[in-house]
Amino acid sequence: MMIILPRFCFRDTQLAMADIWFYHLTSMPLERALPTLLSKTLEREKRAVVMTGVEERVEAINTLLWTYDPASWLPHGSKSDGDAEMQPVWLTAEDENPNNAQFLFLTDRAMSDKVGDYERVIMLFDDRDHDAVSEARTRWKDWKDAGHKLSYWQQTPQGAWEKKAES
């Protein structure tokens, strides 16, 4: 007797692909660009993880998001706040997604092995950090070779974003 199982019983072995957007900071620093990008993420009713390169930057970004604009409020939290599942924006130095975010923001040269777990990955890198620019080029090639959909955005002198390339 042969048993035929429905297709949904088998685990999909294909790797998940993400849209990865490279944001090249040329006219304003991360501290000015990140709150705006996170606000747009929340307007789309998406959740975000902001991953930094080191734990000290988590607290710096935490403070930034409380103080960047006295007239607004950007809901967020980190390990020190707890309740990750309730936070629309989670700040971390670890490769984790405890708030079930759809968007991952990579800052300060942070690297994730889980980019395929997200709908969109936003990698922000500063033009003044030559190593970060070089690393972004390497990641572009690696992620392109892995089959991810890529977009490269560069700041205009006024701070707006202009798409310069895609793959």
N, C-alpha and C positions, 0 to 999 in steps of 0.2 A: 504494500500500500504506500502510495506516495502522497506526502502532505505538501501542499503549496501554500506558502505564507504570503499574506499581502505585502506589498512593497514597503509600507510604513513600518514593518517589523525590522527592517534592516537599517542599520546606522549609515547615514550618508558619509561617505569617505572623502568627498570633495572638500577641500579647504574653503572656508568662508572668505569672501573678498570684501574689502572695505573701500569706500571712497576716501582717499587720503589727500588732504589739502595742505600744501606747503605755504605758510604765510611768512614772507620775507620782510622783516621789520627794518625799514630803511629810513623812515622819517619820524617815527615816534617809538618810545620804548614799550616793552611788554606791559609795564604798569599802566599805560594808557590804552593799549589795544585790547588787552584781555578782558577787562570789564565790559566793553562794548560787544565783543564776540560772545561772551557768556550771556549777556542780556538778550541778544538775538537768538541764542540757543533756547533760552527759556520762553521767549515769545513763540517759538515753534513747538512749544510743549514737549521739549526733549530734555533729558537729564544729561549731566556731564560729569566726567572725572577729569580733574586737572592734575596731571602727574608732573612733579618737579624732579630735578636731578638730585636734590639733597633735602633732608628733613627741615633744615633751617629755613629754606625757601617756602615750605608749607606755611609756617607761621607768618612769614613776611607777606605772602599772598592773602592769607586769612585777614591780616590787618588791613591790607590794601582794599579788599572787597567790602570791608566795613566803613572805610574812610574816603574812598575815591571821589564820592559825590555826596555831599551832605543832604541833598534833596531826594536821593534814591536809596533803595535797599535791594541788595542782591542776595537771596537766601542761599546759604552754603554752610558747610561744616567740614570738620576733619576728625581724626582719631581722638583728639583732645575733647571734642564736643560729643562724640558718640552718636548713636542712632543713625547710622549710615543710610539705612533703608528709607529714612524720612527726608534725607537731604537731596534737593534737586541738583546741587553742585557739590561734589566731594573732592576735597584737596588731599593729596597723598604724595609720598615719595616712593610708594610701593606699587608694583604692577598688580593692581587689584580693581575690582568693579563691585564694591559692596552696595551701591545704590541702584544697580541695574541700569546704568547709563547707556544711552545710545551713541553719545559723542565722547571721544577721548581727546583731550588737549595735552600735547606733549610740550613742556617748557624746559628751559635750562638744560637742554641736551638730554632729557630723560628718554629712555628707550623702553618700549613695551614689546614683549613676545606675543601679545594677544591682540594685535591690531585687527585681525580677522573677526574678533568677537564684537566689534563695534560697527555701527552703520556708517559713521564718519569719524576719521581721525584728523585732527588739526595739529600740525607740527609748526610751532612758532620758533623762528630763529632770528637772531640779531645780526645785522650786517656788520656791526663793529667787532663781532667775535668771529675771526677768520676760521678758527677750528670748527665752529658751529656751522658756518657756511659750507666748508669742505665736507663735514659730516652729513649735511642735508643732501649734497650731491650724491654721496655714497648711498644714502638711504633711498633716494629717488631711483637709482639704478637697481638696487636690491629689491625694492617693492614693485618696481615695474616688471622685473624678471619673475617675481612671484605671482604676477597677474592682477595686482590691485589696480584700480582706476585712480589716476593721479591728476592733480591740478596744482599749478604753481601760481600764487598770488603775490604781487609786489605792491608795496605802499607807494602812492603818489606823494609828491611833496606836501600836499594838503592833508594827507593821512587817510585818504580813501583807498580802497583795494581795487586793483586792476589785474584781471586774469591774463597771464603772459604765456602760459603753456598748459597743455594737458596731454595725457597719454592713456 
